[in-house]
Amino acid sequence: MNDMNHPDNSDDLQARLRALPAERLPPARVWQGIAAQLPAMPMPAPAPAAVSVLARRRRWPLRVGLGMAAALGLLMVVPTPVPQTPPPTLVQRQAEAMVAEYQQAMATLPTAQVGGEWQPALRELDSSVDHIRAALTENPRSRVLLGQLQRTYALRLELTQQAVMAAGLPS
């Protein structure tokens, strides 16, 4: 009968295996013997490779610079078309006609100063006109904005006429 199959021997063997070190390094003299037996390998010269890498690194910015200069030169030589402004829309033309009519109506009123109590309301209406016209520039096809502009101009004209009449100026 073999003593190895006995349960006590198996546990003892397992414990001894676990006690062994996980890694063993051979002594330095063993490495020296292995190195002496290896054939000598020629070491590549690192200088030429380093020079070529440096030369490539130095040429890269030069190439980029030349490419950018060529692109800039091309942009200077090739004419670029001037962007054309689109013709005014119907709403914009109507708004401009409305502005002209308002200015003509205001020119018929006396140029004397109206009372100070009227000035805040008149300034507020002028500010509203500016805002509506700015909105019309952003949305040139808006009929709603055109209607608001017409109502604001009519109100401004009516308020100015009332101020002139209250001041006793001939209208």
PEWOGI-V693980 format. One line per field, one symbol per residue. psi: psi as a letter, one per 30 degrees, with the letter a starting at -180 (. if undefined). burial: + if it has 9 or more other ideal C-beta (glycine too) atoms within 8 Angstrom, else -. Layout:
psi=???
burial=???
//
This chain:
psi=kkfffkeeeeeeeeeeeffkkekkkllefeeeeeeffkkkkkkkjfeeeeeeeeeeeefeeeeeeeeeeeeeeeeeekkkkkkkkllkleeeeeeeeeeeeeeeeefflkglkllfffeeeeeeeeeeeeeeeeeeeeifgjfeeeeeeeeeeeeeeeeeeeeeeefgkk.
burial=--------++--+-----------------+-----------------+-----------------------------------------++++++-++--+--++--+----++--++--+--++-++--++-++---+-+--++-+++-++-+++-+++++++++----
//
